Structures are given as structure tokens and as C-alpha cells.
Amino acid sequence: MERISGYGYAQLVQDYGWLLRKYRFMSGHTIGRSVLGRPIVAIRCGSGPRLVHMNASFHANEWMTSALLMRFLDEWGAACLTGAPEARLYREVTLWAVPMVNPDGVELSLYGVSKDNPYRSKLLEWNGGNEAFDQWKANIRGVDLNDQFPAHWEEELRRRGTKGPSPRDYPGPYPLSEPEARALAAMALRFPFDTVLALHTQGKEIYWNYRDYEPPYAERLADRLGRASGYKPVKLSGSDAGFKDWFIQCFRKPGFTIEAGEGVNPLPYADFPAIYGEVRPLLLEALRLHDPAPAL
């Protein structure tokens, strides 16, 4: 699973098929489709009673996170085959991973707008006439998918102050207006996840709270993730309508946003090995998190 310039949707589809052929105990699922009709795929691994969800690439130019999550799935699958210590987690946890929430946006960020894209003229207008889309975070309709969830969405709309489609920070015309966000919400409503993690870049931080809706042990869990990775747990304020915000508010269970790596988005792919070295133990620790967490 190698990519030199970036990690796009075609690479994801190739690696997705490769994982399912290599690890017959993994299963693949389509949880929805993007605006342009691309399947949003999920990978299920594990047979345990504790349900964990991980996702990546809510934001288009944070495609590095998809590569991180796919590498983790590959390594955990290999551990299960060889009987490495992590293999025991297979019987304790069922992991549902969505490695690319925003496939249309990722393709746009990496490769620009094609001449046959039905949104071409609008995209160029929203991007200020610039044909380089490497700073694009939104989906193909200019909506920030991580501002789409019904968790004080109206306050986030006022705070952002973005009036219409944009490369970033437009929460959309109403909550869950975009099919990508609806697919994630439907998945969380269907499966009783005990914990969710959303991978983003950058900052080496872990956001674990939301308006005091989080369970009382959430900070202890964040501390464990921080010790595993060296990332800093941060009690965040002044942010609403994100996926982990909605999950915490809706289910009163622990949710985490992981800001992987450090620098300016999009992070260079050359940074992948170092970032994966930080994220891998964090993701493993996330599979070990119990509800409630044991006292330290």
C-alpha cells in the first residue's frame, strides 16, 4: 500500500480489495455514496462484544489520515494471522473503520477539477478562480462535512460566518444535508458503538469533550491515548457540529478527534512513517479502552 504524491480514492479502492482478499476474516461494506456517487466503504474486523468506530478524511486535504487507517488495518490483520499479542483484541472488539468519508473532496484536493466534473464552474468560482485545490477541505458541494452534524449546528453556523459553499468552514444549508455526513450518522445510529475516533490532521492533539455531555471517565481515556502517542489531550471549547460532538451528545459515550502530525495541511506524504509511528499505538490503545475505564 504505497503512494508517492498522495493517497486518493483509486488507491483506497485498490487497497480495500487487497485487504479483503488477504484477510478473509475482514468484511467490506458500502455505507453510502458521495455526492458524485462514489461508494463510501467500511471495513469490519473483529468478533468481540465491544464496538469501536474509526474514520478518516472527513476533510479533503487531510487524505493522509486514510493512509494511516488503512496501514493500521493491514498491520492488525497481519497480527491476527500470526498470533501476535494484538490478536487477542480480535475476540474482544469489533472494529468498524470508514477510511475515506469524503472521497470526492480528496480527489479534488489531490488532482484538481476535471473538465467533466458537473460542479466544475461552481468549484472554480468557490475557489476564487484558482485551479489548485490543495487547500480544499470541503466536499464537492463546498460543505465542510465535520460541521454538518446536529449538535448545536446553528451556533456553529453563526460562528463560522461563511454564507455559502467554500473551500472550508461552510456548515451547509442545514444539518446532514450532505450524503457523506448522513452515511456516518446512519451508521452510528445503526450500531451501538462504545467509542468513536475521527482522524484528522494536524496538531498532535486529542479532543475528547463536548459541552459536558461526555461521560465522566472520558478524560481518563484521553490521557491513556495521550500516553500511547505523545499527543496532548485538550479540553476544547468554541466548536460545535462535528461528528464526535454529535456522537457524544447523542449517545453520552466517549468520542475523540485525533489531530495527527504537525505542520501545514496537506501534510507531505514523506511524513507518513513518522506520523504512523505516533498514531499506531494510539489506535491500538483505542481498541483496548473499556467502558467504563478502570481507575488509574
C-alpha positions as CSV (number, residue, x, y, z in Angstrom):
1,M,0.0,0.0,0.0
2,E,2.3,2.8,-1.2
3,R,1.6,6.2,-2.7
4,I,4.2,8.8,-3.5
5,S,2.3,12.1,-4.1
6,G,-0.8,11.4,-2.0
7,Y,-3.5,8.9,-1.1
8,G,-6.5,9.2,-3.3
9,Y,-9.7,7.3,-3.8
10,A,-8.4,5.0,-6.5
11,Q,-5.6,3.9,-4.2
12,L,-8.1,3.4,-1.4
13,V,-10.3,1.1,-3.6
14,Q,-7.2,-0.9,-4.6
15,D,-6.0,-1.3,-1.1
16,Y,-9.6,-2.1,0.2
17,G,-9.8,-5.0,-2.3
18,W,-6.3,-6.2,-1.4
19,L,-7.1,-6.2,2.4
20,L,-10.3,-8.2,1.9
21,R,-8.5,-10.8,-0.3
22,K,-5.6,-11.1,2.2
23,Y,-7.6,-11.2,5.4
24,R,-10.7,-13.4,4.9
25,F,-11.9,-12.5,8.4
26,M,-12.3,-8.9,7.4
27,S,-15.5,-7.9,5.6
28,G,-16.2,-4.9,3.3
29,H,-19.4,-2.8,3.3
30,T,-20.8,0.2,1.5
31,I,-22.5,2.6,3.9
32,G,-23.5,5.2,1.4
33,R,-22.4,7.2,-1.6
34,S,-20.8,10.6,-2.1
35,V,-22.4,13.4,-4.0
36,L,-20.7,12.2,-7.2
37,G,-21.8,8.6,-6.5
38,R,-18.5,7.1,-5.2
39,P,-19.1,4.3,-2.7
40,I,-18.2,5.2,0.9
41,V,-16.7,1.9,2.1
42,A,-16.3,0.4,5.6
43,I,-14.2,-2.5,6.8
44,R,-15.3,-4.7,9.7
45,C,-12.7,-6.6,11.7
46,G,-13.1,-8.5,14.9
47,S,-15.7,-10.6,16.6
48,G,-15.8,-9.1,20.1
49,P,-18.7,-7.5,22.0
50,R,-17.1,-4.1,22.3
51,L,-17.8,-2.0,19.2
52,V,-15.3,0.7,18.1
53,H,-15.6,3.0,15.1
54,M,-12.8,4.8,13.4
55,N,-12.9,7.1,10.4
56,A,-10.6,9.3,8.3
57,S,-10.6,12.0,5.6
58,F,-13.7,14.0,6.7
59,H,-11.6,16.9,5.3
60,A,-10.3,16.6,1.7
61,N,-6.8,17.8,2.2
62,E,-6.3,15.5,5.2
63,W,-6.1,12.5,3.0
64,M,-3.0,11.3,5.0
65,T,-5.4,10.0,7.6
66,S,-6.9,7.5,5.1
67,A,-3.4,6.0,4.5
68,L,-2.8,5.9,8.3
69,L,-6.0,4.0,9.0
70,M,-5.5,1.6,6.1
71,R,-2.0,0.8,7.2
72,F,-3.3,0.1,10.8
73,L,-5.9,-2.3,9.4
74,D,-3.2,-4.1,7.5
75,E,-0.9,-4.5,10.5
76,W,-3.7,-5.5,12.8
77,G,-4.8,-8.1,10.2
78,A,-1.3,-9.5,10.0
79,A,-1.1,-9.7,13.8
80,C,-4.3,-11.7,13.9
81,L,-2.8,-14.1,11.3
82,T,0.4,-14.6,13.1
83,G,-0.9,-14.7,16.7
84,A,0.9,-11.6,17.8
85,P,-0.2,-10.1,21.2
86,E,-2.7,-7.7,19.5
87,A,-4.5,-10.8,18.1
88,R,-6.4,-11.3,21.3
89,L,-8.2,-8.0,20.6
90,Y,-10.0,-9.7,17.7
91,R,-12.1,-11.6,20.2
92,E,-12.7,-8.6,22.5
93,V,-13.5,-5.9,19.9
94,T,-15.4,-5.4,16.7
95,L,-13.9,-2.5,14.7
96,W,-15.8,-0.7,12.0
97,A,-13.5,1.6,10.0
98,V,-14.5,4.1,7.4
99,P,-11.2,5.1,5.8
100,M,-12.4,7.8,3.5
101,V,-15.5,9.8,4.4
102,N,-15.0,12.4,1.7
103,P,-13.9,10.7,-1.5
104,D,-15.0,13.4,-3.9
105,G,-13.2,16.1,-1.9
106,V,-10.0,14.0,-1.6
107,E,-9.8,13.6,-5.3
108,L,-10.4,17.3,-5.9
109,S,-7.7,18.3,-3.4
110,L,-5.2,15.9,-4.9
111,Y,-5.9,16.2,-8.6
112,G,-7.9,19.3,-9.2
113,V,-11.2,19.6,-11.0
114,S,-11.7,17.6,-14.2
115,K,-13.3,19.0,-17.3
116,D,-16.3,16.6,-17.0
117,N,-17.0,17.4,-13.3
118,P,-20.6,18.6,-13.1
119,Y,-19.6,21.2,-10.5
120,R,-16.5,22.4,-12.4
121,S,-17.7,26.1,-12.9
122,K,-19.0,26.4,-9.4
123,L,-15.9,24.8,-7.9
124,L,-13.6,27.3,-9.7
125,E,-15.9,30.1,-8.5
126,W,-15.9,28.9,-4.9
127,N,-12.1,28.5,-5.1
128,G,-11.6,32.1,-6.2
129,G,-10.7,31.1,-9.8
130,N,-7.7,29.1,-8.5
131,E,-7.2,25.7,-10.3
132,A,-5.1,24.4,-7.4
133,F,-7.3,22.8,-4.8
134,D,-4.7,21.6,-2.3
135,Q,-6.2,23.8,0.4
136,W,-9.7,22.4,-0.1
137,K,-11.3,20.8,3.0
138,A,-15.0,20.6,2.0
139,N,-16.9,18.0,-0.1
140,I,-17.6,18.6,-3.8
141,R,-20.5,20.9,-2.9
142,G,-18.4,23.2,-0.8
143,V,-19.7,21.9,2.5
144,D,-17.4,21.2,5.5
145,L,-18.6,17.7,6.5
146,N,-17.3,18.0,10.0
147,D,-19.6,21.0,10.6
148,Q,-22.7,19.0,9.4
149,F,-24.0,17.3,12.5
150,P,-27.0,18.3,14.6
151,A,-25.0,19.2,17.7
152,H,-25.6,23.0,18.2
153,W,-25.3,23.3,14.4
154,E,-26.9,26.7,14.4
155,E,-24.3,28.1,16.7
156,E,-21.5,26.7,14.5
157,L,-23.2,28.3,11.5
158,R,-23.1,31.7,13.2
159,R,-19.6,31.3,14.5
160,R,-18.2,30.3,11.1
161,G,-19.9,33.2,9.3
162,T,-19.5,31.5,5.9
163,K,-22.5,32.3,3.9
164,G,-22.3,29.7,1.1
165,P,-20.2,27.0,-0.5
166,S,-16.5,27.4,0.2
167,P,-13.2,25.5,0.4
168,R,-13.7,25.3,4.1
169,D,-15.9,26.2,7.1
170,Y,-19.4,26.2,5.4
171,P,-21.7,24.1,7.6
172,G,-24.2,23.6,4.7
173,P,-27.8,24.7,4.3
174,Y,-29.0,22.5,7.2
175,P,-27.6,19.7,9.3
176,L,-26.9,16.4,7.5
177,S,-27.6,18.0,4.1
178,E,-24.7,16.0,2.6
179,P,-24.9,12.3,1.8
180,E,-21.5,11.7,3.3
181,A,-22.5,13.1,6.7
182,R,-25.8,11.2,6.5
183,A,-24.0,7.9,5.9
184,L,-21.8,8.3,9.0
185,A,-24.8,9.4,11.2
186,A,-26.9,6.4,10.0
187,M,-24.0,4.0,10.7
188,A,-23.7,5.4,14.3
189,L,-27.4,5.1,14.8
190,R,-27.4,1.5,13.5
191,F,-24.5,0.2,15.5
192,P,-24.2,0.8,19.3
193,F,-20.6,1.9,19.2
194,D,-18.9,2.1,22.6
195,T,-16.2,4.5,21.3
196,V,-15.6,6.5,18.1
197,L,-12.3,8.1,16.8
198,A,-12.2,10.6,13.9
199,L,-8.7,11.0,12.4
200,H,-7.7,14.5,11.3
201,T,-4.5,16.4,10.7
202,Q,-2.7,18.3,12.2
203,G,-1.5,19.5,15.7
204,K,-0.7,16.3,17.7
205,E,-3.7,16.9,19.9
206,I,-6.7,14.8,21.2
207,Y,-10.1,16.4,21.6
208,W,-12.2,14.4,24.0
209,N,-15.0,16.5,25.4
210,Y,-18.2,18.2,24.2
211,R,-20.2,20.7,26.3
212,D,-20.0,18.4,29.3
213,Y,-22.1,15.7,27.6
214,E,-19.1,13.3,27.7
215,P,-19.1,10.5,30.3
216,P,-17.1,11.3,33.5
217,Y,-14.3,8.8,32.6
218,A,-13.7,10.3,29.1
219,E,-10.7,12.4,30.3
220,R,-9.0,9.3,31.7
221,L,-9.4,7.6,28.4
222,A,-8.0,10.6,26.6
223,D,-5.0,10.5,29.0
224,R,-4.4,6.9,28.0
225,L,-4.4,7.8,24.3
226,G,-2.1,10.6,25.0
227,R,0.4,8.5,26.8
228,A,0.3,5.9,24.0
229,S,1.1,8.5,21.3
230,G,2.7,11.5,22.9
231,Y,-0.2,13.7,21.8
232,K,-1.8,16.2,24.1
233,P,-5.3,15.7,25.4
234,V,-7.2,19.1,25.0
235,K,-10.5,20.1,26.5
236,L,-11.9,22.0,23.6
237,S,-14.5,24.8,23.6
238,G,-16.0,27.1,21.0
239,S,-16.6,24.3,18.5
240,D,-19.8,22.5,17.5
241,A,-21.5,20.3,14.9
242,G,-18.6,17.9,14.5
243,F,-19.0,14.1,14.2
244,K,-17.5,13.4,17.6
245,D,-19.5,16.3,19.1
246,W,-22.8,14.8,17.9
247,F,-21.8,11.3,18.9
248,I,-21.0,12.4,22.5
249,Q,-24.2,14.5,22.7
250,C,-26.4,11.8,21.2
251,F,-25.1,8.7,23.0
252,R,-23.2,10.1,26.1
253,K,-20.3,7.8,25.2
254,P,-16.6,8.7,24.6
255,G,-15.7,10.2,21.3
256,F,-12.3,11.5,20.2
257,T,-10.9,13.7,17.4
258,I,-7.3,12.9,16.8
259,E,-5.2,15.7,15.1
260,A,-2.3,13.6,13.7
261,G,1.1,15.0,12.8
262,E,2.2,18.6,12.8
263,G,2.8,21.2,10.2
264,V,0.6,22.7,7.4
265,N,-2.2,20.8,5.6
266,P,-1.9,18.9,3.4
267,L,1.0,17.3,5.3
268,P,3.7,15.9,3.0
269,Y,3.4,12.2,2.3
270,A,7.1,11.9,3.3
271,D,6.0,12.5,6.9
272,F,3.8,9.3,6.8
273,P,6.3,6.9,8.5
274,A,6.9,9.3,11.5
275,I,3.2,10.1,11.9
276,Y,2.2,6.4,11.7
277,G,4.7,5.7,14.4
278,E,2.8,8.1,16.6
279,V,-0.7,7.0,15.6
280,R,-0.4,3.2,15.6
281,P,0.0,2.8,19.4
282,L,-2.9,5.3,19.9
283,L,-5.2,3.2,17.7
284,L,-4.2,0.0,19.4
285,E,-4.9,1.7,22.8
286,A,-8.3,2.8,21.5
287,L,-9.2,-0.9,20.9
288,R,-8.3,-1.6,24.5
289,L,-10.4,1.1,26.0
290,H,-13.1,-0.2,28.3
291,D,-16.3,1.3,29.2
292,P,-16.1,2.5,31.9
293,A,-12.3,2.9,32.1
294,P,-10.6,1.5,35.1
295,A,-9.4,3.9,37.7
296,L,-5.7,4.8,37.4
